[in-house]
Amino acid sequence: MIRSLYAATTGMLAQQMNIDNVANNMANVNTTAFKKAKVHFQDLMYQTIKEAGSPTAEGMNRPTELSVGVGVKPVSTYRSFTQGGVNNTGNPLDIAINGEGFFQLATADGEIFYGRDGSFRINELGEIVTSEGMYLEPGITLPADTESVSITQDGIVLVVLHGESTAEEIGQIELARFVNPAGLKSIGGNLYQETSASGAPSVGIPGNTTYGRVMQGYLENSNVEIVQEMEDMILAQRGYELNSKVVRTSESMLETANGLKR
């Protein structure tokens, strides 16, 4: 019964983490380019009482083992980078990635982060930046007399200057890919950081081989599916309730055992 208390406790903790993850997914259902996560679990080591294949009292080999599990543990949080839907904003500096790839975003000290949130702005110098002021890499600066901006699906940035009738190319958007994007570290703010698990980034032109194309005037939506999250939430809630009943049942059995008279 002590084993059952421990196993049920680990089950309650696991379902609490499950609910925490579902809550975070649902909280970000409207976050631009948010990627949902799922917690993966594994069973803990088993206490083997009798090994499979061991001899029985009758001299036969035991066909199966006699063992008792001691619970569950969370082992990873897997982030799904499936494509989210796209929303037409009409803003010329909103860019969605249709396919694989991440924007490269640089801080003032040159550190590079990665993200798929393409809601860009321009700063006081005309540089294309994120809402938090991070620079799009490679850097692109709009001339002061820019009248219109257009971005092709392969990432070429064109501007029409005041008094001009033809577009002029001023930059090229590049995307980064990772062998294992699920290995990226989520740091918040729609940003990811390279890790040894993700592998080093490979940089290329949008639309080239395995890189996605960019869509001007669109933003990628979150890939959270509300119905699926509601289902996961209900399953986690039921799992938590059942494990709590195991705790109460084990406690009741221990009380009964403690109350036995010789």
Secondary structure, DSSP 4 states (H G I P E B T S, - for coil): -HHHHHHHHHHHHHHHHHHHHHHHHHHTTTSTT---EEEEEEE--EEEEE-TT-B-TTSPBPSS-EEEE--EEEEEEEEP-PPPPEEE---TTBEEEESS-EEEEE-TT--EEEE---B-EE-TTSBEE-TT-PEEES--B--TTEEEEEE-TT-EEEEEETT--S-EEEEE--EEE-S-GGGSEEEETTEEE--TTT---EEE-TTSTTSPEEEETEEEPP---HHHHHHHHHHHHHHHHHHHHHHHHHHHHHHHHHT---
